[in-house]
Amino acid sequence: MAERRYNLKDNQVRAFNKLIRVSHQKLQLVTDLVRGLPVSRAIDVLKFSKKRVAGEVLKTLLSAVANAEHNQKLSADSLYVKEIWCGKALTMKRIMPGPRGSARPILKPFSNLTIILESGAPAKPSPKRETRDAKREEKPKVKKETKK
């Protein structure tokens, strides 16, 4: 068996996209939409998203699907998005003239994107913990009797 890099199993593939010209916070909004979805559903969600960066995420997802079909001989129908995350990359620093001869910084951030696909059925999401507000609503309110 060939040695696998990045601690991936035999039924997993990955794809990177480096130096995407968007902040990692904006990219995180799109990655949260497709996490855990089957690939066909994730492609539909990204195609109809209004976010500009959804095109970059779609390109990376299709690259990961192509990696799965070509390198690992996995069927595209059985793939789902196991992990997807983004992180900060470099930040270009520019200067804009400010009042009275001063200078103001302009920061132009870049991001990195990583997608890991896995073949098989997606794992069930863990049950969410109850918040304090939800617990308070569930408790029945007892009417206190007042003495006359």
C-alpha positions in Angstrom: 0.0 0.0 0.0 1.4 3.4 -0.9 2.2 5.8 1.9 -0.5 8.5 2.2 0.4 12.1 3.0 -1.6 14.5 5.1 -3.1 11.7 7.3 -5.8 10.9 4.7 -7.5 7.5 4.5 -7.7 5.5 1.2 -11.3 6.8 0.7 -10.4 10.5 1.2 -9.1 13.1 -1.2 -8.2 16.7 -0.8 -7.8 19.9 -2.8 -6.1 23.2 -1.9 -6.8 26.7 -3.3 -4.2 29.2 -2.2 -4.2 33.0 -2.2 -7.9 33.6 -2.9 -8.3 37.4 -2.9 -10.9 37.6 -0.1 -10.8 37.8 3.6 -11.1 34.5 5.5 -14.2 35.8 7.3 -16.1 36.2 4.1 -14.8 32.8 2.8 -15.9 31.1 6.1 -19.6 32.1 5.4 -19.5 30.1 2.2 -17.7 27.1 3.5 -20.2 26.8 6.3 -23.0 26.3 3.7 -21.5 23.2 2.1 -19.8 21.4 5.1 -21.2 17.9 5.4 -23.2 17.9 2.2 -23.1 15.4 -0.6 -21.0 16.7 -3.5 -24.0 17.0 -5.9 -25.9 19.1 -3.3 -22.9 21.2 -2.5 -22.4 22.0 -6.2 -26.0 23.2 -6.5 -25.7 25.4 -3.3 -22.5 27.0 -4.6 -23.8 27.6 -8.1 -26.8 29.5 -6.8 -25.0 31.4 -4.0 -24.9 35.2 -4.4 -21.5 35.4 -2.8 -18.6 36.3 -5.1 -16.2 33.8 -3.5 -18.6 30.9 -4.1 -17.1 30.6 -7.6 -13.6 29.9 -6.1 -15.1 27.4 -3.6 -16.9 25.7 -6.5 -13.7 25.5 -8.5 -11.8 23.9 -5.6 -14.7 21.4 -5.0 -14.7 20.3 -8.6 -10.9 19.9 -8.4 -11.3 17.7 -5.4 -13.9 15.6 -7.3 -11.6 15.3 -10.2 -8.8 14.2 -7.9 -11.1 11.5 -6.4 -12.1 10.1 -9.8 -8.7 10.2 -11.4 -6.3 9.4 -8.6 -8.3 7.2 -6.2 -10.9 5.8 -8.7 -13.8 6.8 -6.4 -17.3 7.4 -7.7 -18.5 11.0 -7.6 -21.9 9.9 -6.6 -20.7 8.6 -3.2 -18.6 11.6 -2.2 -19.5 14.1 0.5 -17.7 17.1 2.0 -16.1 15.7 5.1 -14.0 18.7 6.0 -13.7 22.2 4.6 -11.8 25.0 6.2 -10.1 28.3 5.3 -7.3 30.3 6.8 -5.5 33.5 6.6 -2.7 34.0 4.0 -0.7 37.1 3.3 -2.1 40.6 3.5 -1.1 43.3 1.0 -0.6 46.6 2.7 -1.3 49.8 0.7 -1.4 53.4 1.7 -4.2 55.9 1.1 -3.7 59.7 1.6 -5.4 61.0 4.7 -6.2 64.5 5.9 -3.5 67.0 6.6 -0.8 65.1 4.9 -1.2 61.9 6.9 -1.4 58.4 5.5 -4.1 55.7 6.2 -3.5 52.0 5.7 -5.4 49.8 3.3 -5.2 46.1 4.1 -6.0 43.6 1.2 -6.3 40.1 2.7 -5.8 36.8 1.0 -7.1 33.4 2.1 -6.3 29.7 1.7 -9.0 27.0 1.2 -8.8 23.3 1.9 -11.5 20.7 1.0 -11.4 17.0 2.0 -13.9 14.7 0.4 -14.7 11.2 1.6 -16.5 8.3 -0.1 -19.4 6.7 1.7 -22.4 7.9 3.7 -22.0 11.2 5.5 -21.8 10.9 9.3 -24.8 12.0 11.3 -24.3 15.4 12.9 -23.9 15.4 16.7 -26.9 16.6 18.6 -26.7 20.2 19.5 -26.4 21.2 23.1 -29.3 22.9 24.6 -28.9 26.6 25.5 -29.9 28.1 28.7 -32.8 29.9 27.0 -34.2 26.6 25.6 -34.0 24.9 29.0 -35.9 27.8 30.6 -38.7 27.6 28.1 -39.2 23.9 28.7 -39.8 24.2 32.4 -43.4 24.4 33.2 -44.4 27.5 35.1 -46.2 26.9 38.4 -48.7 29.4 39.5 -48.2 30.5 43.0 -51.3 30.6 45.1 -51.8 33.8 47.1 -53.4 33.7 50.5 -56.4 36.0 51.0 
